[in-house]
């Protein structure tokens, strides 16, 4: 739950490092993409990317378009070919090729899906319609969770933060149809518009289910009132950045007495966790409110809530009327997306999200070279040593805390490319002619797999991302940094590139993930992954003071005229960007290229390093998408991810002769420096 990601534009997928590309003809830092009319010290992001940004508007099917998306399109082509071949091969149904081929065929069979309409949901609707009391209502909630359709609240099994060798049953707030609790209360026009659009979507959905217009309006209003109550009892995203606030271990027997309507013992039994005597509750106030609403809200409203959210969850697997209805709210209204992606892309994403390790097995067998992993291991080790050097030189940290910080750094688990051990999907049946059934079967399979971990040793070899994913993450419970095959490719990494380009790309990514181990959240976990205070009081205060400089810096950035970045929400990612870039730069300075100082295309090695960094983040983004991300995303907007860290680095000032009066110039006393 506390996993921290690199993330830029969602769960995109890329070609793996080593896949055959046109690297021989690619211009790694193309001056045609730059806008040299902009002073580097005024807006380095525009200086490095301005002409590219002007020539690459966001396509109708996207909410943003940048370096990640260009690479994603290349990867889509490779994965598309893979799936088309698997679907045509008629491979045995129990093989990886057979399962992904069947899943793909079922998703592409739009003719059959259109004929079925809402028929696949009728049995579920009928079951929900028979609910007579709170006990049966909670049984339905529990059943839907076992099917991977978690409604009302969130349940998962993961390492106990204070005892990470033990898997624990954990409950979190949830149950909302709008992406963030703040949307239910904000009075700005955009939030009001979103709330009304959400109610309108519910009205349309209820009418599609057969309700009259009047009934649909009534039910939508009742569901909105219920969700608003749940939102009121939910923590904000900033509050949830404190792992101690989220760690509330409670006895099931006590909860059963305190919140009788939930019926915790019965709930745990249905979820397959009956043997657990304790659970971790992320937000106790939320479950107190949930328990209250079980009786305060009429059963008929809860039935409407369940039917709508079931419809909402599975609409992408249903006929076009349901799918487009959902897209109109979540795509167009919330994010500004004008058109859906091609169907094959949407089906591909579902397969990667459902049986991604099966897809990944076929993917890496074709596309990932062993030498890529070896090269990456060497890079990680280089950055790790540089980080250690920087920790030892810190003038604000005591020797006692330095020793513990180095112990944590030196015990990082490094996962690169793909898992050493693949998940076993032999008991999962995927058929060639029922898309929704396949999606539900995969979800139920995942749930059973998750619950089966209770009572067993924690498996630290597991991955939290699929191999084709273009992202990376740090997981504090395992004290691990993870780089899937998907991100190990240009512009992050390129075999033919000079060191400046690679260190400004994948080097900064490596440093970013390492720094997550020491950001405002990650620093609260020790070398073994346990939530434990290993800092002296004075050092913790020093860190907080330095981190607050970053908070204030980003709080003062404005986007969309009057909307400010939330410096508290984005602190962890901003610290990781700042630390990662500084560490990568110092590591780069040790290379032969940096020491020789030869110009390439008129740029010094140091200038190429910073240009590579800026190139990674280039993207045009729709205003609606920016506005949503300001509320929901712990990452700052791309332009600020590029410029923000640079404005704190003396090395950048020197490389591009940034002086007082330049817009990015910050007085030395105001510059942030932590790690």
Secondary structure by P-SEA (a helix, b strand, c coil): ccccccccccbbbbbccccccccccccccccccccccccccccccccccaaaaaacccccccccccaaaaaaaaaaaaaaaaaaaaaacccccccaaaaaaaaaaaaaaaaaaaaaccccaaaaaaaaaacccaaaaaaaaaaaaaacccccbbbbbcccccccccccbbbbbcccccccccccccccaaaaaaaaaaaaaaaaaaaaacccaaaaaaaaaaaaaaaaaaaaacccccccccccccbbbbbaaaaaaaccccaaaaaaaaaccccccbbbbccaaaaaaaaaacccccaaaaaaaaaaaaaaaccccccaaaaaaaaaacccccccccccccaaaaaaaaaaaaaaaaaaaaaaaccccaaaaaaaaaaaaaaaaaaaaaaaacccccaaaaaaaaaaaaabbbbcccccbbbbcccbbbbcccaaaaaaaaaaaaaaaaaaccccccccccccccccccbbbbbccccbbbbcccccccccccccccaaaaaacaaaaaaaaaacccccccccccccccccccccaaaaaaaaaaaaaaaaaaaacccccccccccccaaaaaaaaaaaaaaaaaaaaaccccccccccccccaaaaaaaaaaaaccccccaaaaaaaacccccccaaaaacccccccaaaaaaaccccccccccccccccccc
